[in-house]
Amino acid sequence: MPSLNNTRFMLTNLVIPGRGSMADLQPISAALEALLADVSALDAESVPLEAAGGRVLAEAVTAQLDVPPFDNSAMDGYALRASDAGQWLPVSQRIAAGTQAEALAPGSCARIFTGGEIPAGADCVVMQERVEVDGERALMPADIPAGDNVRRQGRDVKSGSVLLNAGERLEAAALGHLAGQGVTYVSVRRRPRVALLSTGDEIIDPGTPLKPGQLYNSNRPMLKRLLENFGAEVVSTVSVPDDYARTVALLTAAAAEADLVVTTGGVSVGEEDHVKAALESIGQLDMWKLAIRPGKPLALGRLPRDGGSQARFVGLPGNPVSGFVGAWLFLRPLLGAMLGCPALTSLPAVTAKAGFATSTGPREHYMRVTLEFTPSGVKATAFDDQNSGVLSSCISADAFAVIPANSNIAEGDAISCLWLAG
């Protein structure tokens, strides 16, 4: 009878026909290295600023103007010299935003409104609630510091400084920053074109009556939305039957029109899983089967295109949670590299206390959790059912708790979580 240690060794290296051993599984670090090898940013194009939301800058933008372009008032009130505070002053002019101010005569003040230009000679503004007014005179409070309530020229941006760096994703504040410089067109990276293929005779589109053994395609709208959020343009969505020849033909057609081909299902070892074999016959398989849960049967590779170029290929598992996790872990950094956008290449890591207990086998586990930020730290609460078919666990998930292989996690232990932010 074998010893306990020998039994463990045999189980660890058990080979199931058609499946290989646990030793064949690759770590996620190796998969990311293979995925991002030789990836370069796509070419640039010029687009109107109003159409640039969510796009990635292809080159740095240098400020041409100071912001603000002149000293201006931070509130409605009276502009004066600080040395004239504490006395009655004649109101010599009225300065609304958008009008040019005249130089301020010594011993006088100016009625001014928020955003109005500070007149030459004035060095502070008193809010109107602190001023007593009598006709064309105003009594200023004493002890007003110079610079009070004045927004100085160039306080936000200095002309000649770098306004935004290449690789910046243009969200609301960045768009406002560009508009403040008078920018009308901006150079951005072309969106990666993605072909999204769903495999399996059992997968049908919503709106079609279900027959026995059929499932509605939940992966397609989920992944399309994620891809678009990650900066891609989904140029086609195709259903692929369980047929080797058709799989080859559809992969070839997808590669001709896309920078990235993404498939769901068909990358495992079943008799009707044709994607891996089709990829190997017409292209290149870089990596298959990862030591992660969920998402072990994930394939990475390349497909040939006319002219000698290649389309990247990512074959996600068919289970919806595996597809969801795989999209965040692999599609997001790949698209980030294609866009030259560092913010997309990795997820922010958060250290949290486990609000659950769990154990893992030989695969790293990416658990769906919610995060609670408390005065004593961050707490991660796991969804009860972590099965790869339970898509509801992804709806409210804030993060993936990364549980290393062969670990025992007790409640309260410190764990690392990848925050699904943006």
C-alpha positions, 0 to 999 in steps of 0.5 A, a space after each residue: 500500500 503506498 504511503 500518504 506522501 506517495 498518494 499525494 504525489 500521484 494525485 498531484 500528477 494525475 493525468 486524466 485522458 485528454 486533460 493533462 496534469 496540474 503541472 501543465 497549468 501556467 501561472 497568470 504572470 506567464 500568461 500576461 507575459 505571453 499576451 503582451 509580448 510584442 504589443 505596440 500602440 495602434 496608430 493615431 487619428 485626429 478627432 473633434 474634442 466633443 467626440 473624444 470622450 473615453 479616447 486615449 491621447 496619442 501625444 502630449 498636449 502643451 498648454 498655450 495659455 495660462 489658466 486662469 488667463 488673468 487675475 480674477 475675483 473668486 466671489 462677488 464683492 469689492 476689489 481694493 488695495 489692502 492698504 486702503 482697508 478699514 475706511 470709506 472708499 468711493 466705488 470707481 467702477 463696476 467689473 462684471 465677468 467678461 469685461 475689461 477692467 480699468 486701473 484702480 485709482 488710489 483710495 477707491 474700490 471697484 464693485 466686482 463679480 465672480 470671475 471679473 478681472 482684478 483691476 491694476 492696482 487692486 490686490 484683494 477682494 472683500 466679499 459683499 456681505 462684509 461691506 456697508 454701502 452708502 450710495 457710491 461709497 463703501 465701508 471696507 472692513 479692516 485687516 484684509 490680507 493682500 491676495 484675499 479672494 483673488 485667483 492668480 493668473 496661471 494658478 491652475 496651468 502655466 503656458 508652456 507646461 505639459 497639460 496632459 501626457 500621452 496615454 491619458 484617457 480623456 474623461 470629463 475633467 481632462 476634456 474640460 482641461 483641453 477645452 480651457 485651452 481652446 482645443 477643438 481637435 485632439 490626436 488619439 489612438 485608434 480604437 482597437 477593432 475587436 471581433 467577438 465570436 460565440 461558440 456552441 450549438 446550444 447558445 442562441 440569441 435572446 428573442 428566439 424560443 429556447 429548445 431543450 438543451 439550449 441557453 441564451 447568450 449572456 456572454 455576448 452583451 456582457 463582453 461587448 460592454 466590457 470591451 467598449 469600456 476598455 476602449 475597444 470598438 466591437 466591429 462584429 459579433 458572430 455565432 460559431 457552430 460546433 463544426 471544425 471547418 466553419 470554425 476555421 473559416 469564421 476565425 479567418 474572416 474575423 482576423 481579416 477585419 479585427 486587431 483582436 479576436 475574442 471567442 467564448 467557449 470551445 477552448 476546452 478538451 471536449 469533442 465539440 470544442 474546435 477553437 483550439 484546434 482551429 487556432 493551431 491549424 491556421 495561426 499560433 497558440 501561445 498559451 493554453 490552460 492556466 492555473 487560475 479559478 475560474 478560467 482554466 481553459 483560456 487560450 492565447 494566440 495569434 491569427 494571420 492576416 493579409 500582408 504578414 500582420 497578425 491579429 491577437 487572439 484570446 479564447 475565453 471559457 464559455 462559463 459567464 463568470 470565467 468570461 467576466 474574470 478573464 475579460 478584466 484580467 486579460 482583455 483589459 491589459 491587452 487593450 491598454 497596451 494597444 492604446 498605449 494607456 498605462 491606466 488600463 494595464 493593471 487593476 489597483 490592488 487593495 489590501 483587505 481583511 477577509 470576511 470569509 474563510 476559504 481554502 484553495 487547491 493548486 489553482 489561484 482563485 479569483 473570488 468575487 467580493 464586495 468591499 466595505 471601507 471602515 475606520 478600521 480598514 477595508 473588509 472583503 465579503 465574498 459571495 456565497 456561491 463562487 461557481 463559474 456559472 453564477 453570473 449574479 455574483 459579478 453584478 455587485 462585485 467590487 473586486 476580485 479577492 486573489 487567493 493564492 494556490 494551496 492556501 487556507 484563509 481564515 476570517 480576518 486574514 489580510 488578503 489582496 483584492 483587485 479593485 474593479 475601478 473604471 
